[in-house]
Amino acid sequence: VSVLIDKGDATSIQEKAAFGDLNVTGNKQRDVVFYHRAIRAYWSGYTERCRYYSEKYMSITWPEVRFMKLQMQFYHGLNSLDILKKKLRGFSSVKCKEALRNSISVMRNAAAHSDWNYANKLCLLVAEQQALSCDHINAIKLYDASIESARKSGFIHEQGLACEKAGFYHKRYGDVCKAAEYFKQARE
């Protein structure tokens, strides 16, 4: 059963009845299912599953999903960073770095058109990229910028995410007190 779930195949008759055949291209319900499964997988910590569903979703071409595609691009970039940090086998670091560059480029363009909506996402992606390349000073500035931008925009879930990512960054480098501050802020 877990193999079916990891590959995205339906495991029940009810699911196929509700959403149709998830293997048929052009099934708009399928596309929405892929979106929500990718987001759920990211927040649940299932990086491989998130990658699978986000790549499926990113291949959709219908124009009505522009906003959802921008959101998915953000999570696809964060997930690629998680894969790079974990050094998971079976994933090409070149593909992950390319996905990250693409996500940053898309978020940069989106932030140019709607700063209040995308600046925090852009800052968080770049902060994580800087953290991965050990640029400590810029990473901290960008984490703080992402937290502040999310706070100003009222995106408390993304503010919490940025605080959590900053906390894990400081924990990795041994600054437990600073990490605890960020984790406390994430809970609030």
C-alpha positions in Angstrom: 0.0 0.0 0.0 2.8 2.5 0.8 4.3 2.0 -2.6 1.0 2.9 -4.2 0.7 6.0 -1.9 4.2 7.1 -2.6 3.6 6.8 -6.4 0.3 8.7 -6.1 -1.9 5.9 -7.3 -5.4 5.6 -5.7 -5.7 3.0 -3.1 -9.5 3.0 -2.8 -12.5 2.7 -5.0 -14.0 5.8 -3.2 -11.0 8.0 -4.3 -11.4 7.0 -7.9 -15.1 7.6 -7.7 -14.6 11.1 -6.2 -11.7 12.4 -8.3 -11.9 10.2 -11.4 -8.8 8.5 -12.8 -5.8 10.4 -11.4 -3.7 9.1 -14.3 -5.8 10.9 -17.0 -4.2 14.2 -18.2 -6.7 17.1 -18.3 -8.6 15.9 -15.2 -8.9 19.2 -13.4 -9.9 17.5 -10.1 -6.7 15.4 -10.4 -4.7 18.6 -10.7 -6.3 20.1 -7.6 -5.6 16.8 -5.8 -2.0 17.0 -6.8 -1.7 20.6 -5.5 -3.2 19.7 -2.1 -1.2 16.5 -1.7 2.1 18.3 -2.5 1.3 21.0 0.1 0.2 18.5 2.7 3.3 16.4 2.0 5.6 19.4 2.5 4.0 20.4 5.8 4.1 16.7 7.0 7.8 16.5 6.1 7.5 13.9 3.3 10.1 15.4 0.9 10.0 12.6 -1.7 6.2 12.7 -1.8 6.1 16.5 -2.1 8.6 16.4 -4.9 6.5 13.8 -6.8 3.2 15.7 -6.5 4.7 19.2 -7.0 6.4 18.0 -10.3 3.1 16.6 -11.4 1.4 19.8 -10.6 4.0 22.0 -12.2 3.4 20.3 -15.6 -0.2 21.6 -15.7 -0.9 24.1 -18.4 -4.4 25.4 -17.8 -4.4 29.2 -17.2 -6.8 29.3 -14.2 -4.1 28.1 -11.8 -1.7 31.0 -12.0 -1.8 31.8 -8.3 -1.7 28.2 -7.2 1.3 27.6 -9.5 3.2 30.5 -7.8 2.4 28.9 -4.4 3.5 25.5 -5.7 6.7 27.0 -7.1 7.5 28.4 -3.6 7.0 25.0 -1.9 8.8 23.2 -4.7 11.8 25.4 -4.0 11.7 24.9 -0.3 11.3 21.1 -0.8 14.3 21.1 -3.2 16.3 22.8 -0.4 15.2 20.2 2.1 16.4 17.5 -0.3 19.7 19.2 -0.8 20.2 19.6 3.0 19.3 15.9 3.7 21.4 14.7 0.7 18.7 12.1 -0.1 19.7 9.3 -2.4 17.9 9.1 -5.7 17.7 12.8 -6.2 20.0 14.7 -8.5 21.5 17.7 -6.7 21.8 19.4 -10.1 18.0 19.0 -10.7 17.3 20.3 -7.1 19.6 23.3 -7.6 18.0 24.1 -10.9 14.5 23.8 -9.3 15.7 26.2 -6.6 17.1 28.7 -9.1 13.8 28.5 -11.0 11.8 29.0 -7.9 13.8 32.1 -6.8 13.5 33.5 -10.3 9.7 33.0 -10.3 9.4 34.5 -6.8 11.6 37.5 -7.8 9.3 38.2 -10.7 6.2 37.7 -8.6 7.6 40.0 -5.8 8.2 42.7 -8.4 4.5 42.7 -9.2 3.1 42.0 -5.7 5.7 42.8 -3.1 3.4 42.3 -0.1 2.4 38.8 -1.3 5.7 37.4 -2.4 8.6 39.3 -0.8 8.6 37.1 2.3 8.6 33.9 0.1 11.5 35.3 -1.9 13.5 36.2 1.2 13.0 32.8 2.7 14.1 30.9 -0.4 17.2 33.1 -0.7 17.9 32.8 3.0 17.8 29.0 2.8 20.0 29.1 -0.3 22.5 31.4 1.6 22.4 29.0 4.6 23.2 26.1 2.3 26.2 27.9 0.9 27.3 28.9 4.5 26.8 32.7 4.0 25.9 33.3 7.6 25.5 37.1 7.7 23.3 37.2 4.6 21.2 34.2 5.7 20.4 35.8 9.0 19.4 39.1 7.4 17.2 37.3 4.9 15.5 35.1 7.5 14.7 38.3 9.5 13.5 40.1 6.4 11.3 37.1 5.5 9.8 37.1 9.1 9.2 40.8 9.1 7.6 40.8 5.6 5.3 37.9 6.4 4.3 39.7 9.7 3.5 42.9 7.8 1.5 41.0 5.2 -0.4 39.0 7.9 0.8 35.6 6.7 1.2 34.1 10.1 1.8 30.6 8.8 4.6 31.8 6.6 6.0 33.9 9.5 6.0 30.8 11.6 7.7 28.8 8.8 10.4 31.5 8.4 10.9 31.5 12.2 11.2 27.7 12.3 13.7 27.6 9.4 15.8 30.4 11.1 15.6 28.4 14.4 16.9 25.2 12.7 19.6 27.2 11.0 20.9 28.6 14.3 20.6 25.2 16.0 22.7 23.7 13.2 25.4 26.2 14.0 25.3 25.7 17.7 23.6 29.0 18.8 20.9 27.3 20.9 19.8 30.5 22.6 19.0 32.2 19.4 17.4 29.1 18.0 15.1 28.9 21.1 14.1 32.6 20.4 13.1 31.8 16.9 11.3 28.6 17.9 9.4 30.5 20.6 8.5 33.2 18.0 7.3 30.5 15.7 4.9 29.1 18.3 3.4 32.6 18.9 
